[in-house]
Amino acid sequence: MLLDDIRRLLKRKGTRYDLRLPRIARPWQDAILRDAPMLKGFFADEPKWRSELLHWCEKVLGRNKLLQPRT
C-alpha cells in the first residue's frame, strides 16, 4: 500500500500545478531525512525509492518557492 502511494505521488499529471503537493511533500521529506522507523524498514527493501521520493519532494518544494509571492 505504501509503495502504491509513492508511485501515485511520483506520476506526472501534466502541466497543472496541484497546490496540495507541498503539503504532502513536506512531511515525506522530513520523515525521509530523519530516517523514520517505518520508512527505514521500507527503504531497506526498496532502496531506489528513497532517492526517487526525496528527489520528488525537493522538486515539489522548490517549485513551491518559485510560486510564492515576493514580499
Buried (B, 14 or more C-beta within 10 A) or exposed (E): EEEEEBEEBEEEEEEEEEEEBBEBBBEBBEBBEEEBEEBEEBBEEEEEBBEBBBEBBEEBBEEBEEEEEEE
